[in-house]
């Protein structure tokens, strides 16, 4: 699978005829005889090839006048892996659109964040995705509206506002155009046991997060649970729970691994944060990855192949807050997982914002860089050199000199981090891997990686291992997960 797959007509036709779910989200099939668009795995009889048109996004289908299929619900397919594995302008723009920037700041705000003109952004998105930023954001609003219509009893006016629409009229028109049903009819057709959602009670939204199979939850949830900061994160009743700092208010999410989806329960202080919260949870769990492509490449190395075959579908555990992770990476330098959690918990108690959690034991939001920048350095229980590293980082984050987010330019951000005192290759690469989402970040100096490499018969010196790992590119961050998983550390196992 590759960039611009929708232009390979023969391959797309084969995927549709075989109803191959691996391609869901990579492209969409518009059927000229019916005026609808579908995901490749749509269960209905495949149309004739001459009646198929292939588009790179749901927004492009909508722009071309097609309506969403009521059977396969193409708006609920996993996102394209392209936007999490690439670092170019289009990928950065797509990550920001998913994070709600166009709804909050408009296209000029998107362009400002990316450092390009609005015209350049429009041209590049249109060329690759068949739709500009406004159309892409509109498709996302339509998806959010459908989710709220089908899974809550909120009044339609509240749903329109929560989904990001400027008016009730625009909301009604968009829903009718995209789904060929009025909002009321869409709610009436929603089955009691919806395939994408379940009943919502107590002010929480319960939904399913789709992913491409296979997905191995062990290291993914094991890592998040084993490193959880008390008060901010917890493992409770088979679910990873944590607090969320969102654009309009705070939220709490509970995420439970299931065989064919991730069960997600969201409690939001402001419903306008729904799409942002979902996007950030998907990024944290790396749900838009293409595990077949990743594993096939890693499996080509005969020494990695047994690890991949034993437990395919490993994801990279990431974060919902890039700045938070950078701070925690510094706290974790040269100390145990338990010590890093203790340091972080002290910061949370001293500087985090308190929240209420009726369903569990969460108590705080992780402190913002601005709050941490006011901390007394003498109160930090860490060596002086690491204290300097910590205070420099939070000041740079607070004043915007170092920007960590979905729009980060990976090479530029790496260079800025490396210029900070106490930031070596390991710290920069672990931030690149887990906060920025670089799928090719690699940790050849990591003790666990070197030990695993030696046991497998791989080169164990950083230079030699890096040379061997060139064949794993651009998926070296996933190779790290497979190598780490050879250890008996709690990060590699689902909590019991």
N, C-alpha and C positions, 0 to 999 in steps of 0.2 A: 504494500500500500504506500502511496506517495502523494506528494503535493499535486493538486489538480487532477485527482483521480476521476472526477466527473467527466473529464474530456476523453477518457478511454472507454468509448461506447461499448466495445465488445466485452470488456471485462465487467462493466456495470450490468450489461444484459445477463451475463452468466451469474452474477451475484443475485440478481432479482429472480431469475428462474430457479435458482437453488435455494432461495429464501434464506440466505446466509446472514445471520444476525451479527457476525463480526463486522459487517460493513455499515451497520446502522450508525448514523451520525457522520460517516465519511462523505456520503452524497445522498440526494433525495431524488426519487423518481416521480416525474410529473406525467400524467396520462392524458394525452390530448383529447381522447374520445369521451372521457368522463369529467375532465376539468378538476381532478383531484390530484394531490401528491401524497406519496407514501414513503415509508422506510423500506429498505431492500428486503427485509424479512416479512413484509406484509403477508398475512395468511390467505388472502384472496387469490383466485387464479391469476397468474401472471399475464399482463396484457401482451399483445403482439409487439415484437421489438420495434416495428415501424411506428408504433403509437407512443413509445417511451421518449421522454426528454429528461436529461439528467442535469441537476443543479447542485452547486456546492453548499447551499444553505437553505433552510426553510424560508428565510426572508426573500431569497431570490425566487423561489416558487410562488410566494405570495405576490411579489412584484410582477410576476408574469401572469397573474390572474388565476392561479390555482388555489383550491381549498384543501384543507387538511383532511385526510382520510379518517372516517369515524371508527374504522376497525383497528388499524394499527397505531393510531395516535402518534404520528411522526414527531410531534413537538415534544414527546417525552423520551425520545431516544437519547443515548449517551452523547455528550458533546464530541466534536471532532478532536482526535488526539493532536492534530496539528498545532492547536493554540497553546498546548502545554509543552511541546517539544521543540518549538522554534523560538528564536529570539529576535526576529525581524520586526519591522514596523507593523505589518498586518497582524501578526500574532500578539504583539503587545496591545494593539488597539482592541482586538477581540477579547483579551483578558480584562481590559478596562470596561468594555461594554458589558461583559458578564458581571462585573462588579458594580454596575449601575451608574457609571460616571456620566453617560449621555443623559440619563433621566435627571440627574442632580445638577449637572453643570453645562449641559448642552454640547453640541459639536465643537464650539469654540473652546470649551473646557477640556474636551478630549484632545484637541490639537495642541493646546498649551502644555498639557502634561507630557505629550509625546515630542514636543519641540518641532512640529511641522505646521504648515498652513492647513486650514480646513480644506482647501482645494486639493492639496496633496493627499490628505487622508481619504477624502471622497474618492479620488481617482484610483488609488491603490486598492481600497476595499471593493470598489465596483469591478475592477479588473479581475480580482481573484475570487470574489464571493458573489458577484452578480447583484449586489445591493450595497447601498451606502450605510453610514452609521445610524441614520435616523430609521431606516427600514429594518436594520438588524435589531435596534433597540425596541422597535415596535413589535417585532416578532417575539421578543423576550417578554414584553408586556402582555401580549396575547396569551403566552404560555402561563404566566403568573395568574392572569385573570381566570383561565380555565381551571387551574388548580384550586383557586379560592372558591369559584362557583360550585365545583363538584364536591369539595371536601368540607365546606363550612356552610353555616346558615346566615352568614353575614348579609346585611342588606346590599343590594347591587351598587348603591352609591358608595358605600364604604369599600367595596371591592374595587371599583373603578379608581378610587383614590389610592388604595393600597398597591394596586398593580402599576401605578405610575401614570395613569391617563390624566390629561389636563381637564377633561370634561366628561360628563355622563354621555353626551352625544357621541364623542369620539370613541368611548368605550363600547357603546352599543354597535356603532358602525363597524368597528374593528372586529369584534366577536362575530358579527353576522358575516363579514367578508371572509374571515379566516376559517370559520368552522361551519358556515352555512346554517347557523342556528342562532336564534336570539339568546341572550344570557339566560332568560327564564326557561326556554326550551332545553338549553344545554344542561341546566340543573335538573330538569325533569327527566332527562335521559340517563343521568348518572346512575349506574347500578348501585345497589345497596353495598355490595362488596366489590368496589371499583378495583380494576387490576393495577391502577397506579397509586391508589390511596386507600386509607381506611377511615373509619369514623373518628371524629375529633370531639374531644370533651375537655372541659376544664380550661378553655381558652388556649389550648395547645393545638398546633397543626401536626397531623401525623401523615407522613407520605413515604413513598418508596424512592430511593435513589438508584437508578439503573446503572449497570456497569457491563463492560465486555468480559465474558468469561474466557479463561478461568480467573478467579480471584482467590488468593490465599490470604486469609485474614490473620494468620498467626503473628507474623512479624509486624503487620500493619497496626493492629489493635494492641498487640503485645508491647510495641514500642511506646505508643501513646499512653498506655496504662502504667507501664513501668517507670516512665519519666514524669508522670502526672504531678503537677504542682498542687499541694493541698489547698483547698479553698477555691481554686480556679478550675481544676479537673478532678475527676474521680471515675473509678470503675464501680458500677453499682448494678446488680441484678442482670449481669450479662451485657451491659451497655457502657460505652464510653460517653461520659457527660462532661460538658465544659461550658463556661461562660463565654459570651461573644460581645466584643465592642463593635457596634455597628453604626452606620452614619447617622441614624435618627434616634436611636436608643440602644439599650443593651438587650441581649437575648440569652437564652440557655438552650443548648441542643443535647439530645440524647441519640446516640448512634449505635445500632445493634447489627452485627453481621448476620445475614441470612444466606441460604444457598444461592438464591438468584437475585438478590437485591440487598441494599442496606436500608434497614428500617430507621427512619429519621423522625424524631419528635421535637418540634420547635416551639418554644414559648418566646414570643417577641413583645417588646415594649411598644413597638410601632410596626404595624403590618407593612409599611412601605419598605421595610428592610428584608422582606421575604426573599426576593430573588438574590439579593446580595448574600444573605445567610446561606442559601442553598449553594450558590456558586463557591463560597469559601469552604463549605464542608466538602464539596466535591473535590476541590483542589487539595484539601488536607488529606483526603483518602485516596487521591490519585485515581479517581474513578473513570477519567476519560482516557486513560492509557490504552494502548493496543498490545495486550499481553502476548498475543500470538506472534506478532512481528518481533517483539523484544526477545521472547524466549527462543524463537527460531535462530536469531543471530547469536545469542549466548550459547545455545546448544551446539553450535558449530565448533566450539572449543571442546575437545574431548575431555579435558579435565573439569570443565564447568558442567558438561552435559548431565552427569549423574545428579548434581544438585538441582538442576532445572527439572529433570524428569521426576525427581522425588517429590517436589512440591512446586509445581508450575504456578505462574500467575502472581508472583510476589509484586507488591507495589512499594513505592517509596513513601514512607510516612512523612507528611509535610506539615503545614501549619495554617491556622486561620488568621495569623497576625505576624507579618514578617519582622517587624521591629521587635516584638516580644521574643521571637525565636532568636534573633541576634543577641539580645541581652542574655538569654538563657544559655546560648553557646559560650559566651564569655564566662558565665558563672560555672559552666561545666569544664572549663579548661583544667586539665591535670588533676581532677578530683573524681571521686566515684559518683555513680548515679544518685545514690542516697544523699551524698553531701551537696550535690547540685540542687536537688529538690529542697533540701533544708535552707540553703542560701536563698533560693527563689521564694520559698514560703515566708521568710522573714521580710523580704521586700514587699510581698503582697500584703502582709499584715500591716506594715508601716505606711505604705504608699498607695495601695490599691483602693478602688471605690467599692464600698459595701453594696451587696445586692441581697435580695430575698430569694430563697429557693425552697418552696413548699414541698417539692418532691424529692429532695435529697440534701446533700451536705455541702453544696457550693455556697461560698460566702462573699467572693470578691471578683471584680474584673482585674486582670493583670494590669499593673500600673503603666500609664502612658509614658513615653520618653520625656514629655514635659514635666510630669510629676517626679520621675527619677532624677531629672537634671537638678532638682532642688534638694536632693538628699545630701546629708552631711557625709562627706567621704570617710570621716573618722568612725562613723557608725557602721561601716561595712566590714564584716568579719572576713577579710581576705588579705592576702599578702599585698604589700604596697604597690608592686608592679601591676598586679591584676586590678587593683583599685584604680590605678591610672588608666588602664585599658577600659574599664567599665565607665568611668566618669567621662572619658573622651568620647566613647561611643554614644552615650545617651545625650551628650551635648550636641554632637553632630546630627543625631537623629532629630532632636528637638528643633534645631535651627534649620533643618532641611538640607544641610550640606551633604549628608548621606541619605539617600531616599531608597527605601526598600518597599516594594509593592509589586502588583501585577504588571505595572508599566516599566519596571526596572530594565535598563539596558545592561545585560549581564556582564559584558567585558568592562564597561565603565564602572559598574558597581564593584566588581572584583578589585579593580585598580584603586578605587577610593578606600575600600576596606583594608587592602594591603598597606596603604599609607598610614593607617592608624597604629599607634604603639601597641605592641602585644598581639597583633594580628599576623599570624603566619599562615602558610598554605592550608593546614588542617582546618583552622577556624573558618577561613574564607570559603573553602570547598564544602564544609558541612552546611554553612549558610546558603551557599549556591544550590546545594542539593535539596535541602529541606525547606528553605524559605523562598528562594527565587524560583525553584522548580526546574533547575537545569538538569535534564536527564543524563547528561554526560559528565557531571561532576564526579570526581574520583578522589579517593583518600589513600594514596599509596603509603603514607607514613603512619596510618592508624595501626595501633598495636594489634587489634583484633583482626584486621585485614591481613597483616603480615603473618600472623600466626596461622590463620586459615590457609593462606597461600602456601606456606611451608608444608602444612599437613597434606595438602592436595598435590604437592609436587610442582606447584607454580613457583616462579622466581619470588623470593621474599624481600629482596632489597628494593627500595622505592624506585630506583632508576630502571632496574630490570623488569619489575612488575609493570611499571608504566609502559614500557616498550611492548610487553606481551599484551597489555590491555588495549593497545591500539586497535586490535581486531574486534574488540567489543563495542567500539564507538558506533553510533552515538548513545549507547545504553549503559555506560559504565556505572551510573548511579544504581542501576538495577543489579549489576554484577556485585556491587557493594552489599546489597541486601542478601543475595545468595551466599556470599562469603561470610558475612556476619552470622547468618543462620546456622553455620556449622558449630557455633558456640552454645553453651548451655545457659547463657545469660537470660534473665527473665524477659528481656525485650523481644525474644524470639518465640514467645509462647502466649497464647490466649490465657488470661487469668481464669482460674477455676472458680 
